[in-house]
C-alpha cells in the first residue's frame, strides 16, 4: 500500500514513546506529573481541504475546529493552539476568522510560526488539551458485544462542498465551519470503550476503529442519520468532513448525549467491517485517504 498509510507505517518504529499510542489514534496522550496532556496536529491544504475561492476566515475556522475535534475524541478540555501560517493574500480575513473561532471555543493562541511559500498554500495547527478524566478514550478499546453509536448526522459537509463548488447558493456552513463536539466528548469519555471523530468518512473511520480494536464492526446503513437525500446515503457514509463522534458502549448502556445507535461490535471475523450484513473486503473507496 502506498501513500499515507504506508508512510505512517514507516514511522511507527520511531514513535516508541507510550504517548504516541503507536500512531494509531487521534492524538498523543502524554502524562506530565499529575496531568494528562492531549496533543494533536492537523493541516489544511488548498485544493485538498478547501477551495481556492474560500473565504480565508472560513479556512481559519476549519483549521481550528478540525484540530479541536481530535481533542473532543479524547474527552479533552482545550488549553491552547499553536499556528503554522503560510503568508499570502487573505491574511487579514484569516486573522478575523481565527479570532472568531478562538473566541467561540474559549481557546487562546499560544504561538506558532509564519513562513513564505508558493501555491498551493498549506496551514498547520497544534492543539493542546487536558484530559477531563481517565482512562483517556482510544480507538483500540472496542469489545465484542459493544454497541456502535454516532453523534449527529453525516453528509452535510458533502452537500456544503457541492454548493460551493457548483455555486448553487445552498447552505455550505457544515463544510466551511465544522463544529467540534467538545462537550459531547467530555460527557462520553468516562463511559465509552472506544471513540474517534469522523473526519475521513464514516465507513473508513469505522474500519480504522475496528482495526485498532482488533474486532469486526457491523453497520446498519439505514440507521445512520444523514443530512443528504436518501439517494445519496452511501455517498454520505463515505464522504467525510463531518467531525461527529463515533463511539462504542457496553451493551445495555445508553449515551448521556444525543446520539444514534448504528451498529455493533463482534469478535474479529475475516474482515473488519460489515455493511448491512455484507463484508467489505478492503478499505478502498470507503472514504478519504491521502
C-alpha positions in Angstrom: 0.0 0.0 0.0 1.4 3.4 -0.9 0.6 6.9 0.3 -0.4 8.0 3.8 -0.9 4.5 5.4 2.5 3.3 4.1 4.3 6.4 5.3 2.7 6.2 8.8 3.7 2.5 9.0 7.3 3.5 8.3 7.2 6.0 11.2 5.8 3.6 13.8 9.3 2.4 14.8 10.2 5.9 15.6 7.1 6.6 17.7 8.1 4.3 20.5 7.0 6.7 23.4 3.8 5.4 25.0 2.2 8.9 24.4 2.2 8.2 20.7 -0.2 5.3 21.1 1.5 3.6 18.1 0.4 6.4 15.8 -3.0 4.6 15.7 -5.1 7.2 17.5 -6.5 10.7 17.0 -3.9 12.3 19.3 -0.9 11.8 21.6 -1.7 11.3 25.3 1.2 12.5 27.4 1.5 12.0 31.2 3.1 15.0 32.8 3.2 15.0 36.6 -0.4 14.6 37.7 -1.8 15.8 34.4 -2.7 14.0 31.2 -1.9 16.3 28.3 -3.5 15.7 24.8 -1.6 16.9 21.7 -2.8 16.8 18.1 -1.6 18.4 14.9 -3.6 18.6 11.6 -3.0 20.5 8.4 -5.3 22.1 5.7 -4.1 22.2 2.1 -5.6 24.4 -0.6 -7.4 22.4 -3.3 -7.5 19.4 -1.0 -9.3 20.6 2.2 -10.7 23.9 0.9 -11.4 25.5 -2.4 -9.1 28.3 -3.8 -12.1 30.6 -3.7 -12.6 30.0 0.0 -13.1 32.9 2.4 -9.9 32.9 4.5 -11.9 33.5 7.6 -13.6 30.1 7.0 -10.2 28.5 6.4 -9.1 29.7 9.9 -12.3 28.4 11.5 -11.9 25.0 9.9 -8.3 24.7 10.8 -9.0 25.2 14.5 -12.3 23.2 14.6 -10.8 20.1 12.9 -8.0 20.0 15.5 -10.3 20.6 18.4 -12.4 17.7 17.1 -9.4 15.4 17.8 -9.4 16.7 21.4 -13.1 16.0 21.6 -12.5 12.4 20.7 -10.2 12.2 23.8 -12.7 13.9 26.0 -10.2 16.7 26.5 -10.6 20.4 27.5 -8.6 22.6 25.1 -5.8 24.6 26.6 -4.5 26.4 23.6 -3.2 26.2 20.0 0.0 26.9 18.0 -0.4 28.1 14.4 1.7 27.4 11.4 0.8 30.0 8.8 1.9 30.4 5.1 2.0 34.1 4.3 0.0 35.4 1.3 -3.3 37.0 0.3 -6.2 37.0 2.7 -4.1 37.4 5.9 -6.5 40.0 7.4 -9.5 37.8 6.8 -7.7 34.7 8.2 -6.9 36.7 11.4 -10.5 37.7 11.7 -11.7 34.1 11.3 -9.1 32.9 13.8 -10.3 35.5 16.4 -13.9 34.3 15.8 -13.2 30.6 16.3 -10.9 31.0 19.2 -13.5 33.2 21.0 -16.2 30.7 20.2 -14.4 27.8 21.9 -12.7 30.0 24.5 -9.2 28.8 23.4 -6.1 31.0 23.4 -3.5 31.3 20.7 -0.2 30.4 22.3 2.3 31.0 19.4 3.4 29.3 16.2 5.4 30.2 13.1 4.9 32.1 9.8 6.7 31.3 6.5 6.7 32.4 2.9 5.7 29.8 0.3 4.1 29.3 -3.1 0.8 27.8 -4.2 -1.0 25.7 -3.2 -0.8 27.1 0.4 -1.0 24.9 3.5 -1.6 25.6 7.1 -0.9 23.6 10.3 -2.2 23.8 13.8 -1.2 22.1 17.0 -4.0 21.9 19.6 -3.1 21.2 23.2 -5.7 19.9 25.7 -6.0 18.4 29.2 -7.9 15.1 29.7 -11.1 15.6 31.6 -10.8 12.1 33.1 -9.1 8.8 32.9 -8.7 6.5 31.2 -8.5 8.6 28.0 -10.6 7.1 25.2 -8.7 5.3 22.4 -9.7 3.7 19.1 -8.5 0.4 20.5 -10.9 -0.4 23.3 -14.0 -1.7 21.5 -15.1 -5.1 22.7 -17.3 -7.8 21.2 -20.9 -7.2 22.4 -20.5 -3.4 22.5 -22.9 -1.2 20.6 -21.8 1.4 18.0 -23.1 5.0 18.2 -22.8 8.2 16.2 -23.5 11.8 17.3 -25.3 14.0 14.8 -25.6 13.3 11.0 -23.3 12.7 8.2 -23.5 14.1 4.7 -24.0 17.8 5.5 -20.4 18.7 4.7 -20.6 16.9 1.4 -23.7 19.0 0.4 -21.9 22.1 1.6 -18.9 21.4 -0.6 -21.0 20.8 -3.6 -22.9 24.0 -3.0 -19.6 25.9 -3.0 -18.1 24.1 -5.9 -21.2 24.5 -8.1 -22.1 28.0 -6.8 -25.7 27.0 -6.1 -26.2 29.3 -3.2 -27.3 26.4 -0.9 -26.1 26.3 2.7 -22.5 25.4 2.9 -21.9 26.1 6.6 -21.2 22.5 7.6 -18.3 22.3 5.2 -16.9 25.8 5.8 -17.3 25.9 9.5 -17.5 22.5 11.1 -18.2 22.2 14.9 -16.0 20.2 17.3 -18.1 18.1 19.7 -16.1 19.0 22.8 -19.0 18.9 25.3 -20.2 15.6 23.9 -16.7 14.1 24.0 -16.2 15.1 27.7 -19.5 13.6 28.7 -18.8 10.4 26.8 -15.2 9.9 27.8 -15.8 8.1 31.1 -18.3 5.7 29.5 -17.1 4.7 26.1 -14.9 1.7 25.3 -13.6 3.3 22.2 -14.1 6.7 20.5 -12.8 8.7 17.5 -14.0 11.6 15.3 -15.4 11.1 11.8 -13.2 13.2 9.6 -12.5 11.0 6.6 -15.8 9.2 6.2 -17.9 7.1 8.5 -17.1 3.8 6.8 -13.3 4.2 6.6 -13.2 5.6 10.1 -15.3 2.6 11.4 -12.8 0.3 9.6 -9.9 2.1 11.4 -11.7 1.7 14.8 -12.2 -2.0 14.1 -8.6 -2.5 13.1 -7.3 -0.7 16.1 -9.5 -2.7 18.4 -9.0 -6.0 16.5 -12.7 -6.6 16.2 -15.3 -6.6 13.5 -17.9 -3.8 13.3 -21.3 -4.2 11.7 -23.1 -1.1 10.5 -26.8 -0.8 9.6 -26.7 1.8 6.8 -30.4 2.6 7.2 -29.9 3.5 10.9 -27.3 6.2 10.1 -28.7 9.7 10.3 -27.9 11.6 7.1 -28.3 15.2 6.1 -28.4 14.2 2.4 -31.2 12.9 0.2 -31.9 9.2 0.5 -30.4 8.6 -2.9 -27.1 9.9 -1.6 -27.0 7.7 1.5 -23.9 5.7 0.5 -22.1 8.9 -0.6 -22.8 10.4 2.8 -21.4 7.4 4.6 -18.2 7.7 2.6 -17.6 11.5 2.1 -16.2 12.7 5.4 -15.6 16.2 6.9 -18.5 15.7 9.3 -16.5 15.7 12.6 -19.1 13.8 14.5 -18.0 11.3 17.2 -18.1 7.6 16.5 -18.0 5.5 19.7 -18.7 2.2 21.3 -20.5 1.5 24.6 -21.0 -1.7 26.6 -24.3 -3.5 25.7 -27.3 -2.0 27.5 -25.7 1.3 28.2 -27.1 4.5 26.6 -25.1 7.6 26.0 -25.6 10.8 28.0 -25.7 12.9 24.8 -27.8 12.9 21.7 -26.6 10.1 19.5 -27.9 7.2 17.3 -27.1 3.5 17.6 -25.9 2.5 14.1 -24.3 -0.9 14.7 -22.5 -3.4 16.9 -19.1 -4.8 17.7 -18.4 -8.5 17.1 -15.5 -10.8 17.6 -12.9 -10.4 14.8 -14.1 -12.1 11.6 -12.4 -12.4 8.2 -12.9 -8.6 7.6 -13.0 -5.6 9.9 -16.3 -4.1 8.6 -19.7 -5.4 7.6 -22.3 -3.1 6.0 -25.9 -4.3 6.1 -24.5 -7.8 6.7 -22.2 -7.7 3.6 -18.4 -7.9 4.2 -16.3 -5.1 2.9 -13.2 -6.8 1.6 -10.9 -3.8 1.7 -10.8 -0.2 2.6 -10.5 1.2 -0.9 -13.3 3.6 -1.7 -14.7 3.7 1.9 -13.6 7.3 2.5 -10.9 9.8 2.2 -7.2 8.7 2.1 -4.3 10.8 1.1 
